[in-house]
């Protein structure tokens, strides 16, 4: 799993191919993710054959702790 704090992000990058289809609907080789979720990609090669969806990459966004300073 890929984890980071609120306000952060991670770039997910697919292996080589001709076309890409991420579970988000994005069609680039890499996507920038800032939300908790499971992300997959399908790759199409030069012959037009599309792969099955990749294993999911699990992304967790952790909330920032709240500091309560005494008055």
Residue pairs with C-beta under 8 A, 6 or more apart in sequence:
1 58
1 59
1 60
2 10
2 57
2 58
2 59
2 60
3 59
3 60
3 61
3 62
4 10
4 60
4 61
4 62
5 61
5 62
5 63
5 64
6 61
6 62
6 63
6 64
7 64
8 34
8 61
9 32
9 33
9 34
10 32
10 33
10 59
11 30
11 31
11 32
11 33
12 22
12 30
12 31
12 33
12 39
12 41
12 57
12 59
13 29
13 30
14 20
14 22
14 29
14 30
14 41
14 43
14 54
15 43
16 43
17 29
17 43
17 44
17 45
17 51
18 43
18 44
18 45
18 46
19 27
19 43
19 44
20 26
20 27
20 28
20 29
20 41
20 42
20 43
20 44
21 27
21 41
21 42
21 44
21 50
22 31
22 39
22 40
22 41
23 38
23 39
23 40
23 41
23 53
24 31
24 33
24 39
31 39
33 39
33 59
34 61
35 59
35 61
36 59
36 60
36 61
37 58
37 59
38 56
38 57
38 58
38 59
39 56
39 57
39 59
40 53
40 54
40 55
40 56
40 57
41 53
41 54
42 50
42 51
42 52
42 53
42 54
43 50
43 51
43 54
44 50
44 51
45 51
